[in-house]
Amino acid sequence: MPVRVNLDRVLLERRMSLTELSDRVGVTIANLSILKTGKARAVRFSTLDALCRELQCQPGDLLTFEYGPADADDEED
């Protein structure tokens, strides 16, 4: 999928752990981990809002679009 999640980079820049972020935004560590590793197929706007508020960033800091062919997994859908 050409949309990439940069949550790991933003967490590193903020010196914040996934556990701390989970506690602050009320999203499970498991769900944040799925998002962080790029395995999420969707993200709720309410989750994106909470992440941006806690990390003091813009949605574009967390999500980027990379031009190029889609991943092989996407072609099966």
All heavy atoms as a GROMACS GRO file, in nm:
protein
  600
    1MET      N    1   0.085  -0.118   0.000
    1MET     CA    2   0.000   0.000   0.000
    1MET      C    3   0.089   0.124   0.000
    1MET      O    4   0.186   0.131   0.075
    1MET     CB    5  -0.090  -0.003   0.125
    1MET     CG    6  -0.186   0.114   0.130
    1MET     SD    7  -0.293   0.118   0.274
    1MET     CE    8  -0.383  -0.032   0.255
    2PRO      N    9   0.061   0.219  -0.083
    2PRO     CA   10   0.147   0.336  -0.093
    2PRO      C   11   0.133   0.436   0.022
    2PRO      O   12   0.210   0.530   0.030
    2PRO     CB   13   0.107   0.400  -0.225
    2PRO     CG   14  -0.031   0.351  -0.251
    2PRO     CD   15  -0.042   0.217  -0.186
    3VAL      N   16   0.038   0.417   0.111
    3VAL     CA   17   0.027   0.504   0.229
    3VAL      C   18   0.113   0.444   0.340
    3VAL      O   19   0.095   0.327   0.376
    3VAL     CB   20  -0.119   0.519   0.275
    3VAL    CG1   21  -0.125   0.599   0.404
    3VAL    CG2   22  -0.202   0.586   0.168
    4ARG      N   23   0.206   0.519   0.389
    4ARG     CA   24   0.298   0.472   0.493
    4ARG      C   25   0.270   0.545   0.624
    4ARG      O   26   0.239   0.664   0.626
    4ARG     CB   27   0.443   0.498   0.453
    4ARG     CG   28   0.483   0.434   0.324
    4ARG     CD   29   0.494   0.284   0.338
    4ARG     NE   30   0.530   0.228   0.208
    4ARG     CZ   31   0.486   0.112   0.164
    4ARG    NH1   32   0.406   0.040   0.236
    4ARG    NH2   33   0.522   0.069   0.046
    5VAL      N   34   0.285   0.472   0.734
    5VAL     CA   35   0.265   0.527   0.868
    5VAL      C   36   0.402   0.553   0.930
    5VAL      O   37   0.487   0.463   0.933
    5VAL     CB   38   0.183   0.430   0.956
    5VAL    CG1   39   0.163   0.487   1.095
    5VAL    CG2   40   0.049   0.400   0.891
    6ASN      N   41   0.422   0.674   0.978
    6ASN     CA   42   0.551   0.714   1.037
    6ASN      C   43   0.542   0.730   1.188
    6ASN      O   44   0.613   0.811   1.246
    6ASN     CB   45   0.596   0.847   0.974
    6ASN     CG   46   0.614   0.834   0.826
    6ASN    OD1   47   0.677   0.741   0.777
    6ASN    ND2   48   0.558   0.927   0.752
    7LEU      N   49   0.456   0.652   1.252
    7LEU     CA   50   0.436   0.664   1.395
    7LEU      C   51   0.566   0.636   1.472
    7LEU      O   52   0.597   0.705   1.568
    7LEU     CB   53   0.325   0.570   1.442
    7LEU     CG   54   0.290   0.574   1.590
    7LEU    CD1   55   0.249   0.715   1.634
    7LEU    CD2   56   0.180   0.473   1.621
    8ASP      N   57   0.644   0.538   1.428
    8ASP     CA   58   0.768   0.506   1.498
    8ASP      C   59   0.865   0.624   1.498
    8ASP      O   60   0.927   0.655   1.599
    8ASP     CB   61   0.834   0.382   1.439
    8ASP     CG   62   0.855   0.388   1.288
    8ASP    OD1   63   0.796   0.475   1.222
    8ASP    OD2   64   0.930   0.303   1.237
    9ARG      N   65   0.873   0.694   1.383
    9ARG     CA   66   0.963   0.810   1.374
    9ARG      C   67   0.917   0.922   1.467
    9ARG      O   68   0.996   0.983   1.539
    9ARG     CB   69   0.970   0.860   1.230
    9ARG     CG   70   1.061   0.982   1.213
    9ARG     CD   71   1.060   1.038   1.072
    9ARG     NE   72   0.927   1.064   1.019
    9ARG     CZ   73   0.855   1.172   1.049
    9ARG    NH1   74   0.901   1.263   1.132
    9ARG    NH2   75   0.736   1.190   0.995
   10VAL      N   76   0.786   0.949   1.467
   10VAL     CA   77   0.732   1.056   1.550
   10VAL      C   78   0.750   1.022   1.698
   10VAL      O   79   0.787   1.109   1.778
   10VAL     CB   80   0.584   1.084   1.515
   10VAL    CG1   81   0.524   1.188   1.609
   10VAL    CG2   82   0.571   1.130   1.370
   11LEU      N   83   0.727   0.898   1.735
   11LEU     CA   84   0.748   0.856   1.875
   11LEU      C   85   0.894   0.875   1.915
   11LEU      O   86   0.922   0.923   2.025
   11LEU     CB   87   0.707   0.710   1.895
   11LEU     CG   88   0.558   0.682   1.903
   11LEU    CD1   89   0.532   0.532   1.901
   11LEU    CD2   90   0.498   0.744   2.028
   12LEU      N   91   0.984   0.838   1.828
   12LEU     CA   92   1.127   0.854   1.856
   12LEU      C   93   1.162   1.001   1.875
   12LEU      O   94   1.234   1.037   1.970
   12LEU     CB   95   1.210   0.792   1.743
   12LEU     CG   96   1.360   0.790   1.763
   12LEU    CD1   97   1.398   0.702   1.881
   12LEU    CD2   98   1.429   0.740   1.637
   13GLU      N   99   1.111   1.086   1.786
   13GLU     CA  100   1.138   1.230   1.797
   13GLU      C  101   1.082   1.287   1.927
   13GLU      O  102   1.141   1.380   1.984
   13GLU     CB  103   1.074   1.304   1.678
   13GLU     CG  104   1.143   1.279   1.547
   13GLU     CD  105   1.067   1.336   1.429
   13GLU    OE1  106   0.956   1.393   1.447
   13GLU    OE2  107   1.117   1.324   1.316
   14ARG      N  108   0.969   1.234   1.974
   14ARG     CA  109   0.906   1.284   2.097
   14ARG      C  110   0.958   1.214   2.222
   14ARG      O  111   0.916   1.243   2.333
   14ARG     CB  112   0.753   1.266   2.092
   14ARG     CG  113   0.682   1.328   1.973
   14ARG     CD  114   0.695   1.477   1.967
   14ARG     NE  115   0.608   1.538   1.867
   14ARG     CZ  116   0.638   1.553   1.738
   14ARG    NH1  117   0.752   1.509   1.690
   14ARG    NH2  118   0.554   1.614   1.656
   15ARG      N  119   1.046   1.115   2.201
   15ARG     CA  120   1.099   1.034   2.311
   15ARG      C  121   0.985   0.976   2.396
   15ARG      O  122   0.983   0.985   2.519
   15ARG     CB  123   1.194   1.116   2.398
   15ARG     CG  124   1.320   1.156   2.325
   15ARG     CD  125   1.420   1.220   2.419
   15ARG     NE  126   1.546   1.239   2.352
   15ARG     CZ  127   1.589   1.358   2.310
   15ARG    NH1  128   1.516   1.465   2.329
   15ARG    NH2  129   1.706   1.368   2.251
   16MET      N  130   0.890   0.916   2.326
   16MET     CA  131   0.772   0.860   2.391
   16MET      C  132   0.761   0.712   2.353
   16MET      O  133   0.786   0.675   2.239
   16MET     CB  134   0.646   0.935   2.346
   16MET     CG  135   0.520   0.893   2.418
   16MET     SD  136   0.372   0.977   2.359
   16MET     CE  137   0.409   1.147   2.399
   17SER      N  138   0.722   0.631   2.448
   17SER     CA  139   0.704   0.488   2.420
   17SER      C  140   0.563   0.462   2.370
   17SER      O  141   0.471   0.542   2.391
   17SER     CB  142   0.729   0.406   2.547
   17SER     OG  143   0.625   0.429   2.641
   18LEU      N  144   0.545   0.348   2.309
   18LEU     CA  145   0.414   0.308   2.262
   18LEU      C  146   0.319   0.290   2.381
   18LEU      O  147   0.202   0.325   2.373
   18LEU     CB  148   0.426   0.177   2.184
   18LEU     CG  149   0.320   0.147   2.080
   18LEU    CD1  150   0.315   0.256   1.974
   18LEU    CD2  151   0.345   0.012   2.016
   19THR      N  152   0.372   0.241   2.492
   19THR     CA  153   0.292   0.222   2.613
   19THR      C  154   0.242   0.357   2.666
   19THR      O  155   0.124   0.370   2.701
   19THR     CB  156   0.374   0.150   2.722
   19THR    OG1  157   0.420   0.026   2.670
   19THR    CG2  158   0.292   0.127   2.847
   20GLU      N  159   0.329   0.455   2.670
   20GLU     CA  160   0.290   0.587   2.718
   20GLU      C  161   0.184   0.648   2.625
   20GLU      O  162   0.084   0.705   2.672
   20GLU     CB  163   0.412   0.679   2.725
   20GLU     CG  164   0.382   0.815   2.783
   20GLU     CD  165   0.505   0.903   2.792
   20GLU    OE1  166   0.618   0.854   2.770
   20GLU    OE2  167   0.487   1.023   2.821
   21LEU      N  168   0.205   0.635   2.495
   21LEU     CA  169   0.107   0.688   2.400
   21LEU      C  170  -0.027   0.618   2.416
   21LEU      O  171  -0.132   0.682   2.416
   21LEU     CB  172   0.158   0.673   2.256
   21LEU     CG  173   0.068   0.728   2.147
   21LEU    CD1  174   0.047   0.879   2.164
   21LEU    CD2  175   0.124   0.695   2.010
   22SER      N  176  -0.024   0.488   2.434
   22SER     CA  177  -0.146   0.411   2.455
   22SER      C  178  -0.224   0.462   2.575
   22SER      O  179  -0.346   0.480   2.569
   22SER     CB  180  -0.112   0.263   2.473
   22SER     OG  181  -0.225   0.188   2.509
   23ASP      N  182  -0.155   0.485   2.685
   23ASP     CA  183  -0.219   0.537   2.806
   23ASP      C  184  -0.280   0.675   2.782
   23ASP      O  185  -0.389   0.705   2.831
   23ASP     CB  186  -0.119   0.546   2.921
   23ASP     CG  187  -0.077   0.409   2.973
   23ASP    OD1  188  -0.149   0.310   2.947
   23ASP    OD2  189   0.029   0.401   3.039
   24ARG      N  190  -0.212   0.757   2.706
   24ARG     CA  191  -0.258   0.895   2.684
   24ARG      C  192  -0.376   0.905   2.589
   24ARG      O  193  -0.461   0.991   2.606
   24ARG     CB  194  -0.143   0.980   2.628
   24ARG     CG  195  -0.035   1.009   2.730
   24ARG     CD  196   0.068   1.099   2.668
   24ARG     NE  197   0.173   1.133   2.762
   24ARG     CZ  198   0.256   1.234   2.744
   24ARG    NH1  199   0.248   1.309   2.635
   24ARG    NH2  200   0.349   1.259   2.832
   25VAL      N  201  -0.380   0.818   2.487
   25VAL     CA  202  -0.487   0.831   2.387
   25VAL      C  203  -0.600   0.730   2.405
   25VAL      O  204  -0.703   0.742   2.339
   25VAL     CB  205  -0.432   0.822   2.242
   25VAL    CG1  206  -0.337   0.935   2.213
   25VAL    CG2  207  -0.369   0.687   2.215
   26GLY      N  208  -0.581   0.631   2.490
   26GLY     CA  209  -0.686   0.533   2.513
   26GLY      C  210  -0.703   0.433   2.400
   26GLY      O  211  -0.812   0.381   2.378
   27VAL      N  212  -0.595   0.404   2.330
   27VAL     CA  213  -0.595   0.303   2.226
   27VAL      C  214  -0.502   0.192   2.273
   27VAL      O  215  -0.395   0.220   2.328
   27VAL     CB  216  -0.546   0.362   2.091
   27VAL    CG1  217  -0.535   0.254   1.984
   27VAL    CG2  218  -0.638   0.474   2.045
   28THR      N  219  -0.542   0.066   2.253
   28THR     CA  220  -0.460  -0.044   2.303
   28THR      C  221  -0.323  -0.046   2.238
   28THR      O  222  -0.305   0.000   2.124
   28THR     CB  223  -0.528  -0.180   2.277
   28THR    OG1  224  -0.535  -0.204   2.137
   28THR    CG2  225  -0.666  -0.186   2.340
   29ILE      N  226  -0.228  -0.101   2.310
   29ILE     CA  227  -0.092  -0.116   2.257
   29ILE      C  228  -0.095  -0.202   2.132
   29ILE      O  229  -0.025  -0.174   2.034
   29ILE     CB  230   0.002  -0.175   2.363
   29ILE    CG1  231   0.019  -0.079   2.480
   29ILE    CG2  232   0.138  -0.210   2.303
   29ILE    CD1  233   0.095  -0.135   2.597
   30ALA      N  234  -0.178  -0.306   2.133
   30ALA     CA  235  -0.188  -0.395   2.016
   30ALA      C  236  -0.233  -0.318   1.892
   30ALA      O  237  -0.176  -0.334   1.784
   30ALA     CB  238  -0.284  -0.510   2.045
   31ASN      N  239  -0.334  -0.233   1.907
   31ASN     CA  240  -0.383  -0.157   1.792
   31ASN      C  241  -0.281  -0.053   1.746
   31ASN      O  242  -0.263  -0.031   1.626
   31ASN     CB  243  -0.516  -0.091   1.823
   31ASN     CG  244  -0.630  -0.190   1.820
   31ASN    OD1  245  -0.620  -0.295   1.760
   31ASN    ND2  246  -0.738  -0.157   1.888
   32LEU      N  247  -0.211   0.010   1.841
   32LEU     CA  248  -0.107   0.106   1.803
   32LEU      C  249   0.008   0.034   1.734
   32LEU      O  250   0.068   0.087   1.640
   32LEU     CB  251  -0.056   0.182   1.925
   32LEU     CG  252  -0.150   0.287   1.981
   32LEU    CD1  253  -0.089   0.349   2.107
   32LEU    CD2  254  -0.181   0.394   1.879
   33SER      N  255   0.039  -0.086   1.778
   33SER     CA  256   0.146  -0.164   1.717
   33SER      C  257   0.111  -0.200   1.573
   33SER      O  258   0.196  -0.192   1.483
   33SER     CB  259   0.171  -0.291   1.798
   33SER     OG  260   0.275  -0.366   1.741
   34ILE      N  261  -0.014  -0.237   1.548
   34ILE     CA  262  -0.060  -0.266   1.412
   34ILE      C  263  -0.046  -0.142   1.324
   34ILE      O  264   0.000  -0.150   1.211
   34ILE     CB  265  -0.205  -0.318   1.414
   34ILE    CG1  266  -0.208  -0.458   1.474
   34ILE    CG2  267  -0.266  -0.318   1.274
   34ILE    CD1  268  -0.347  -0.508   1.507
   35LEU      N  269  -0.082  -0.029   1.379
   35LEU     CA  270  -0.069   0.097   1.305
   35LEU      C  271   0.077   0.130   1.281
   35LEU      O  272   0.118   0.163   1.169
   35LEU     CB  273  -0.137   0.209   1.384
   35LEU     CG  274  -0.143   0.346   1.318
   35LEU    CD1  275  -0.223   0.340   1.189
   35LEU    CD2  276  -0.204   0.447   1.413
   36LYS      N  277   0.159   0.115   1.383
   36LYS     CA  278   0.301   0.149   1.375
   36LYS      C  279   0.375   0.064   1.272
   36LYS      O  280   0.462   0.114   1.201
   36LYS     CB  281   0.364   0.132   1.514
   36LYS     CG  282   0.511   0.162   1.520
   36LYS     CD  283   0.561   0.142   1.661
   36LYS     CE  284   0.710   0.122   1.662
   36LYS     NZ  285   0.761   0.082   1.791
   37THR      N  286   0.340  -0.063   1.263
   37THR     CA  287   0.410  -0.152   1.170
   37THR      C  288   0.356  -0.144   1.028
   37THR      O  289   0.407  -0.212   0.939
   37THR     CB  290   0.401  -0.299   1.218
   37THR    OG1  291   0.264  -0.336   1.229
   37THR    CG2  292   0.473  -0.317   1.351
   38GLY      N  293   0.253  -0.062   1.007
   38GLY     CA  294   0.199  -0.045   0.873
   38GLY      C  295   0.104  -0.155   0.831
   38GLY      O  296   0.071  -0.167   0.714
   39LYS      N  297   0.058  -0.236   0.925
   39LYS     CA  298  -0.032  -0.346   0.893
   39LYS      C  299  -0.179  -0.307   0.903
   39LYS      O  300  -0.266  -0.386   0.868
   39LYS     CB  301  -0.004  -0.466   0.983
   39LYS     CG  302   0.135  -0.523   0.957
   39LYS     CD  303   0.164  -0.641   1.044
   39LYS     CE  304   0.305  -0.690   1.011
   39LYS     NZ  305   0.344  -0.799   1.096
   40ALA      N  306  -0.207  -0.187   0.948
   40ALA     CA  307  -0.346  -0.140   0.960
   40ALA      C  308  -0.403  -0.117   0.821
   40ALA      O  309  -0.336  -0.066   0.732
   40ALA     CB  310  -0.351  -0.013   1.042
   41ARG      N  311  -0.528  -0.153   0.804
   41ARG     CA  312  -0.597  -0.132   0.677
   41ARG      C  313  -0.679  -0.003   0.679
   41ARG      O  314  -0.724   0.045   0.576
   41ARG     CB  315  -0.688  -0.250   0.645
   41ARG     CG  316  -0.617  -0.383   0.640
   41ARG     CD  317  -0.518  -0.392   0.529
   41ARG     NE  318  -0.590  -0.403   0.402
   41ARG     CZ  319  -0.534  -0.397   0.285
   41ARG    NH1  320  -0.406  -0.379   0.274
   41ARG    NH2  321  -0.605  -0.406   0.176
   42ALA      N  322  -0.700   0.052   0.799
   42ALA     CA  323  -0.780   0.173   0.815
   42ALA      C  324  -0.744   0.237   0.949
   42ALA      O  325  -0.687   0.172   1.036
   42ALA     CB  326  -0.929   0.140   0.812
   43VAL      N  327  -0.777   0.364   0.960
   43VAL     CA  328  -0.758   0.434   1.088
   43VAL      C  329  -0.876   0.528   1.105
   43VAL      O  330  -0.916   0.597   1.010
   43VAL     CB  331  -0.622   0.508   1.095
   43VAL    CG1  332  -0.609   0.613   0.988
   43VAL    CG2  333  -0.600   0.569   1.232
   44ARG      N  334  -0.934   0.529   1.222
   44ARG     CA  335  -1.047   0.617   1.250
   44ARG      C  336  -0.997   0.760   1.264
   44ARG      O  337  -0.889   0.784   1.316
   44ARG     CB  338  -1.117   0.577   1.379
   44ARG     CG  339  -1.187   0.446   1.373
   44ARG     CD  340  -1.246   0.412   1.510
   44ARG     NE  341  -1.300   0.280   1.510
   44ARG     CZ  342  -1.430   0.253   1.512
   44ARG    NH1  343  -1.516   0.352   1.518
   44ARG    NH2  344  -1.472   0.129   1.511
   45PHE      N  345  -1.079   0.854   1.219
   45PHE     CA  346  -1.042   0.995   1.235
   45PHE      C  347  -1.030   1.030   1.382
   45PHE      O  348  -0.945   1.112   1.419
   45PHE     CB  349  -1.143   1.087   1.166
   45PHE     CG  350  -1.120   1.100   1.019
   45PHE    CD1  351  -1.212   1.050   0.929
   45PHE    CD2  352  -1.006   1.160   0.969
   45PHE    CE1  353  -1.193   1.062   0.793
   45PHE    CE2  354  -0.985   1.172   0.833
   45PHE     CZ  355  -1.079   1.122   0.743
   46SER      N  356  -1.111   0.971   1.468
   46SER     CA  357  -1.102   1.000   1.611
   46SER      C  358  -0.967   0.953   1.667
   46SER      O  359  -0.908   1.019   1.752
   46SER     CB  360  -1.217   0.935   1.688
   46SER     OG  361  -1.218   0.794   1.669
   47THR      N  362  -0.916   0.841   1.616
   47THR     CA  363  -0.784   0.792   1.658
   47THR      C  364  -0.675   0.884   1.606
   47THR      O  365  -0.583   0.922   1.680
   47THR     CB  366  -0.761   0.648   1.607
   47THR    OG1  367  -0.862   0.563   1.661
   47THR    CG2  368  -0.624   0.597   1.648
   48LEU      N  369  -0.686   0.923   1.480
   48LEU     CA  370  -0.589   1.015   1.421
   48LEU      C  371  -0.588   1.148   1.496
   48LEU      O  372  -0.482   1.204   1.525
   48LEU     CB  373  -0.619   1.035   1.273
   48LEU     CG  374  -0.518   1.112   1.190
   48LEU    CD1  375  -0.381   1.046   1.196
   48LEU    CD2  376  -0.567   1.121   1.046
   49ASP      N  377  -0.706   1.196   1.530
   49ASP     CA  378  -0.720   1.319   1.607
   49ASP      C  379  -0.650   1.307   1.742
   49ASP      O  380  -0.573   1.396   1.782
   49ASP     CB  381  -0.868   1.352   1.626
   49ASP     CG  382  -0.890   1.476   1.711
   49ASP    OD1  383  -0.842   1.584   1.673
   49ASP    OD2  384  -0.955   1.462   1.817
   50ALA      N  385  -0.674   1.198   1.813
   50ALA     CA  386  -0.612   1.177   1.945
   50ALA      C  387  -0.460   1.166   1.934
   50ALA      O  388  -0.387   1.222   2.016
   50ALA     CB  389  -0.670   1.052   2.011
   51LEU      N  390  -0.412   1.096   1.833
   51LEU     CA  391  -0.267   1.082   1.813
   51LEU      C  392  -0.203   1.218   1.785
   51LEU      O  393  -0.100   1.252   1.845
   51LEU     CB  394  -0.238   0.986   1.698
   51LEU     CG  395  -0.271   0.840   1.721
   51LEU    CD1  396  -0.254   0.761   1.592
   51LEU    CD2  397  -0.187   0.781   1.832
   52CYS      N  398  -0.265   1.294   1.695
   52CYS     CA  399  -0.210   1.426   1.662
   52CYS      C  400  -0.211   1.519   1.783
   52CYS      O  401  -0.116   1.594   1.805
   52CYS     CB  402  -0.286   1.489   1.546
   52CYS     SG  403  -0.254   1.408   1.388
   53ARG      N  404  -0.317   1.512   1.862
   53ARG     CA  405  -0.327   1.598   1.980
   53ARG      C  406  -0.216   1.564   2.081
   53ARG      O  407  -0.147   1.652   2.130
   53ARG     CB  408  -0.464   1.582   2.045
   53ARG     CG  409  -0.487   1.682   2.157
   53ARG     CD  410  -0.627   1.677   2.217
   53ARG     NE  411  -0.728   1.692   2.113
   53ARG     CZ  412  -0.825   1.601   2.090
   53ARG    NH1  413  -0.834   1.493   2.164
   53ARG    NH2  414  -0.913   1.620   1.995
   54GLU      N  415  -0.197   1.435   2.108
   54GLU     CA  416  -0.096   1.394   2.207
   54GLU      C  417   0.046   1.412   2.157
   54GLU      O  418   0.135   1.446   2.233
   54GLU     CB  419  -0.117   1.248   2.249
   54GLU     CG  420  -0.215   1.229   2.360
   54GLU     CD  421  -0.188   1.314   2.482
   54GLU    OE1  422  -0.073   1.323   2.530
   54GLU    OE2  423  -0.284   1.373   2.533
   55LEU      N  424   0.067   1.387   2.029
   55LEU     CA  425   0.202   1.397   1.973
   55LEU      C  426   0.233   1.538   1.922
   55LEU      O  427   0.343   1.564   1.876
   55LEU     CB  428   0.219   1.295   1.859
   55LEU     CG  429   0.212   1.149   1.903
   55LEU    CD1  430   0.204   1.058   1.782
   55LEU    CD2  431   0.331   1.113   1.992
   56GLN      N  432   0.134   1.626   1.930
   56GLN     CA  433   0.148   1.764   1.884
   56GLN      C  434   0.206   1.768   1.743
   56GLN      O  435   0.311   1.825   1.717
   56GLN     CB  436   0.234   1.844   1.981
   56GLN     CG  437   0.173   1.853   2.119
   56GLN     CD  438   0.257   1.931   2.217
   56GLN    OE1  439   0.370   1.969   2.189
   56GLN    NE2  440   0.201   1.954   2.335
   57CYS      N  441   0.131   1.702   1.653
   57CYS     CA  442   0.174   1.696   1.514
   57CYS      C  443   0.053   1.707   1.422
   57CYS      O  444  -0.060   1.713   1.468
   57CYS     CB  445   0.250   1.565   1.488
   57CYS     SG  446   0.149   1.416   1.501
   58GLN      N  447   0.079   1.707   1.295
   58GLN     CA  448  -0.024   1.711   1.192
   58GLN      C  449  -0.042   1.570   1.135
   58GLN      O  450   0.052   1.487   1.141
   58GLN     CB  451   0.017   1.806   1.080
   58GLN     CG  452   0.026   1.951   1.122
   58GLN     CD  453  -0.110   2.006   1.160
   58GLN    OE1  454  -0.208   1.986   1.089
   58GLN    NE2  455  -0.117   2.073   1.274
   59PRO      N  456  -0.159   1.538   1.077
   59PRO     CA  457  -0.177   1.406   1.016
   59PRO      C  458  -0.069   1.372   0.914
   59PRO      O  459  -0.025   1.257   0.906
   59PRO     CB  460  -0.315   1.416   0.951
   59PRO     CG  461  -0.388   1.518   1.032
   59PRO     CD  462  -0.283   1.618   1.072
   60GLY      N  463  -0.022   1.472   0.842
   60GLY     CA  464   0.084   1.449   0.743
   60GLY      C  465   0.217   1.411   0.805
   60GLY      O  466   0.305   1.360   0.736
   61ASP      N  467   0.233   1.435   0.935
   61ASP     CA  468   0.354   1.390   1.004
   61ASP      C  469   0.347   1.240   1.031
   61ASP      O  470   0.451   1.174   1.042
   61ASP     CB  471   0.372   1.463   1.137
   61ASP     CG  472   0.393   1.612   1.120
   61ASP    OD1  473   0.452   1.653   1.017
   61ASP    OD2  474   0.349   1.688   1.208
   62LEU      N  475   0.226   1.188   1.042
   62LEU     CA  476   0.207   1.046   1.072
   62LEU      C  477   0.187   0.962   0.947
   62LEU      O  478   0.223   0.844   0.945
   62LEU     CB  479   0.085   1.027   1.163
   62LEU     CG  480   0.096   1.087   1.302
   62LEU    CD1  481  -0.037   1.076   1.375
   62LEU    CD2  482   0.206   1.019   1.381
   63LEU      N  483   0.127   1.020   0.843
   63LEU     CA  484   0.094   0.946   0.721
   63LEU      C  485   0.158   1.011   0.600
   63LEU      O  486   0.154   1.132   0.585
   63LEU     CB  487  -0.058   0.943   0.700
   63LEU     CG  488  -0.142   0.887   0.815
   63LEU    CD1  489  -0.289   0.910   0.787
   63LEU    CD2  490  -0.112   0.741   0.838
   64THR      N  491   0.217   0.929   0.514
   64THR     CA  492   0.273   0.980   0.389
   64THR      C  493   0.228   0.890   0.274
   64THR      O  494   0.197   0.773   0.295
   64THR     CB  495   0.428   0.985   0.392
   64THR    OG1  496   0.478   0.855   0.421
   64THR    CG2  497   0.478   1.084   0.494
   65PHE      N  498   0.224   0.946   0.156
   65PHE     CA  499   0.190   0.872   0.036
   65PHE      C  500   0.315   0.858  -0.048
   65PHE      O  501   0.382   0.956  -0.078
   65PHE     CB  502   0.081   0.946  -0.043
   65PHE     CG  503   0.040   0.874  -0.167
   65PHE    CD1  504  -0.052   0.771  -0.160
   65PHE    CD2  505   0.094   0.907  -0.290
   65PHE    CE1  506  -0.090   0.703  -0.275
   65PHE    CE2  507   0.057   0.840  -0.404
   65PHE     CZ  508  -0.035   0.738  -0.397
   66GLU      N  509   0.347   0.734  -0.084
   66GLU     CA  510   0.465   0.708  -0.167
   66GLU      C  511   0.419   0.662  -0.305
   66GLU      O  512   0.347   0.564  -0.317
   66GLU     CB  513   0.553   0.601  -0.101
   66GLU     CG  514   0.612   0.647   0.030
   66GLU     CD  515   0.701   0.542   0.094
   66GLU    OE1  516   0.725   0.437   0.032
   66GLU    OE2  517   0.745   0.565   0.207
   67TYR      N  518   0.461   0.734  -0.407
   67TYR     CA  519   0.427   0.697  -0.543
   67TYR      C  520   0.501   0.571  -0.582
   67TYR      O  521   0.612   0.546  -0.540
   67TYR     CB  522   0.465   0.810  -0.640
   67TYR     CG  523   0.378   0.932  -0.622
   67TYR    CD1  524   0.418   1.038  -0.542
   67TYR    CD2  525   0.254   0.939  -0.685
   67TYR    CE1  526   0.337   1.149  -0.524
   67TYR    CE2  527   0.173   1.049  -0.668
   67TYR     CZ  528   0.215   1.154  -0.587
   67TYR     OH  529   0.135   1.262  -0.570
   68GLY      N  530   0.436   0.490  -0.662
   68GLY     CA  531   0.497   0.367  -0.711
   68GLY      C  532   0.394   0.257  -0.715
   68GLY      O  533   0.277   0.277  -0.682
   69PRO      N  534   0.436   0.139  -0.754
   69PRO     CA  535   0.341   0.028  -0.764
   69PRO      C  536   0.290  -0.012  -0.626
   69PRO      O  537   0.362  -0.001  -0.527
   69PRO     CB  538   0.423  -0.085  -0.828
   69PRO     CG  539   0.564  -0.050  -0.801
   69PRO     CD  540   0.571   0.100  -0.792
   70ALA      N  541   0.168  -0.059  -0.622
   70ALA     CA  542   0.108  -0.105  -0.497
   70ALA      C  543   0.178  -0.234  -0.454
   70ALA      O  544   0.235  -0.306  -0.537
   70ALA     CB  545  -0.041  -0.128  -0.514
   71ASP      N  546   0.172  -0.264  -0.327
   71ASP     CA  547   0.229  -0.390  -0.277
   71ASP      C  548   0.155  -0.507  -0.340
   71ASP      O  549   0.038  -0.497  -0.377
   71ASP     CB  550   0.216  -0.397  -0.126
   71ASP     CG  551   0.307  -0.299  -0.054
   71ASP    OD1  552   0.402  -0.250  -0.116
   71ASP    OD2  553   0.282  -0.275   0.064
   72ALA      N  554   0.218  -0.620  -0.347
   72ALA     CA  555   0.159  -0.740  -0.406
   72ALA      C  556   0.032  -0.781  -0.333
   72ALA      O  557  -0.063  -0.830  -0.394
   72ALA     CB  558   0.260  -0.855  -0.406
   73ASP      N  559   0.027  -0.761  -0.201
   73ASP     CA  560  -0.092  -0.798  -0.123
   73ASP      C  561  -0.213  -0.719  -0.168
   73ASP      O  562  -0.324  -0.771  -0.168
   73ASP     CB  563  -0.069  -0.771   0.026
   73ASP     CG  564   0.035  -0.864   0.086
   73ASP    OD1  565   0.063  -0.968   0.025
   73ASP    OD2  566   0.087  -0.832   0.195
   74ASP      N  567  -0.196  -0.596  -0.207
   74ASP     CA  568  -0.307  -0.509  -0.248
   74ASP      C  569  -0.366  -0.554  -0.382
   74ASP      O  570  -0.482  -0.532  -0.409
   74ASP     CB  571  -0.263  -0.363  -0.257
   74ASP     CG  572  -0.229  -0.307  -0.120
   74ASP    OD1  573  -0.276  -0.364  -0.020
   74ASP    OD2  574  -0.157  -0.207  -0.116
   75GLU      N  575  -0.285  -0.614  -0.466
   75GLU     CA  576  -0.331  -0.655  -0.598
   75GLU      C  577  -0.429  -0.772  -0.590
   75GLU      O  578  -0.506  -0.794  -0.680
   75GLU     CB  579  -0.212  -0.690  -0.685
   75GLU     CG  580  -0.125  -0.570  -0.716
   75GLU     CD  581   0.002  -0.605  -0.789
   75GLU    OE1  582   0.019  -0.724  -0.828
   75GLU    OE2  583   0.085  -0.516  -0.808
   76GLU      N  584  -0.428  -0.847  -0.479
   76GLU     CA  585  -0.517  -0.960  -0.462
   76GLU      C  586  -0.658  -0.916  -0.425
   76GLU      O  587  -0.752  -0.990  -0.441
   76GLU     CB  588  -0.463  -1.054  -0.354
   76GLU     CG  589  -0.332  -1.118  -0.393
   76GLU     CD  590  -0.272  -1.200  -0.282
   76GLU    OE1  591  -0.340  -1.216  -0.178
   76GLU    OE2  592  -0.160  -1.248  -0.295
   77ASP      N  593  -0.675  -0.795  -0.370
   77ASP     CA  594  -0.806  -0.747  -0.323
   77ASP      C  595  -0.901  -0.721  -0.434
   77ASP      O  596  -0.884  -0.688  -0.540
   77ASP     CB  597  -0.791  -0.620  -0.239
   77ASP     CG  598  -0.722  -0.650  -0.107
   77ASP    OD1  599  -0.718  -0.767  -0.067
   77ASP    OD2  600  -0.670  -0.554  -0.045
   0.00000   0.00000   0.00000
